[in-house]
Amino acid sequence: MGDLEIRTAATEDVPAIVGMLADDPLGSQRESPDDLAPYLAALERLTADPNQHLVVAVREGRVVGTLQLTVIPGLSRRGATRSIVEAVRIHADERGSGLGTQLIEWAIAESRRQDCRLIQLTSDVTRTDAHRFYERLGFTASHVGFKLPL
């Protein structure tokens, strides 16, 4: 399978990232791979914020996975810092290869390195395969999430 590198996402990675975001039933309804301007603007905001870590997994020079890790200082849990994992995507031809596990393990290790006491994520209720994946990695479905489109 070749060596894997997990590194900070760069401008030239945006088309591949957006392609992966759009490559599923949910993403195909909400992403626009033909208009990269909003994604490039978002990357600028992410890059400027030291608590945001947008990474890509690269194998043989090709972006094959991505995730965003956000570190949040807080007062609850005795002033604990937590991290949130978002937008985990694996290229279609890499699914089932163990790459998702490697990306989540990276996020856990980075969260520990940043002295986080908790790592959390949300997953759409329709993504039952993803739920099994996260549970296999030790995550528990402990809360009910709510969203309000603005």
N, C-alpha and C positions, 0 to 999 in steps of 0.2 A: 504493500500500500504506500510505501514511501514515507519519508520523515514528515512529521507534522510540526508546524510552527504556529503558536498562538501569539499574536501581536496586536498592538493598537491599530485600529482601522485608519486608513488614509483616504484622501479624496479619490484616488484611483480605484478604491475598493467599493465605492458607493454603488455603481451599477450592479455589481455582483450581489451586494447585500440586498438591495431593493428587489432584485430578481428572486432571491430566496424568500424575502418577505411576501412577495406576490404569489409564490408557487404553492398555494394550498387553497382549499375552498374559502376560508375566511379572508386570507390576504388578497386573493384575487378580486374581492369586492371592495377592498379599502385602500389598496396601493396603486400607484401610477408609475410604472417603470419608464414610461415614455416622457415623463416630466421630472427630471432630476433636481430642478431648482430648489424645491422645498426640502429635499433630503440633504442637499449640500449646505443649505442654511442651517439645518438642524445639526449637521456634523460640526459646523463652526461653533455653535452654542455648546455642544458636548465637549469639544476639544478645549474650550475656554474654562470649563468647570472641572476643578481637580477631583470632585467627587463622582464624576462620570467616567466610566471605562467602557468604551465601545471597542470590542475586539473582534478579530477575524481569525479563523483557523485556515492556514494555508498549507496545501500539500502539492508538491511539485509545481510551485509557482501559481497555483490556482486557488482562489478563495472557495472553500468548501463548507464553511460554517461561520456563525456569528452569534454573539450575544452582547447584551448591555448589562453592566453591573453598576448600580448606583449605591453609594455609601451615604448613610443618613445618620448624623449625630442626633441624639435625642435625650429627653429627660426620663422617659418611662424605663422600666426595668433597671432602676438605679443608675440612670444616666448612660445607658448602653447605646453603643453605635450598632446599627443594623445595616444589612445590605439587601438590595432587591435585585433579582435577576429578571430581565425582560427580554423579549424578542429573540428567543433562542430559535435558531433555524439551522438546519443541516441540508446541504445540497441533496437533491433527490437520489443521485447515484452514490451517495455516501451513507444514506440511512441504513441502520442496522450494522454499521461497521465498528461501533464503539466510539465514534467521534463525539456524539452527544454526551456520553459519559465523561470523556476527556475535557470537554468544555465546561461541564458542571463542576468537575473536580478542580479545574483551574479557578472557577468562580469561588468555590469554597476555600481554596488555599489563599487566594487574594483577599478574601473577606477576613480570614484569620490573620493574614499579614497586616491588615489595616485595623486589627483589634476589634473586629465586629463580634458581637455576642450572639447574633441571630442572623440567619440568611433566610429570605422568604421570596416567594414568587406567586404569581397567579397564572391560571391556565383556563382558557375558555371551557365552559362546561361540556362542549361537544368534543373536546380533544381527549377522548378516553384512553387512547394509546399513550399520550403524553402523561396522563395521570398515573398510569401503571409505571411508566419510566421513572417519574419523580419519586414515587413511593418505593420503587426498587432501590433508589439511591438514598433512602432514609428520610425523605420529606414526608410530613403527615398533613392531611387535609384537615387542619385544625380550626379554620375560620370560614365564614361566608363573606365573599367579596361583593361590593356594590360599585357601580359606575354610573355617572351622570354625564351624558354628552353635553358639551358646552359649545 
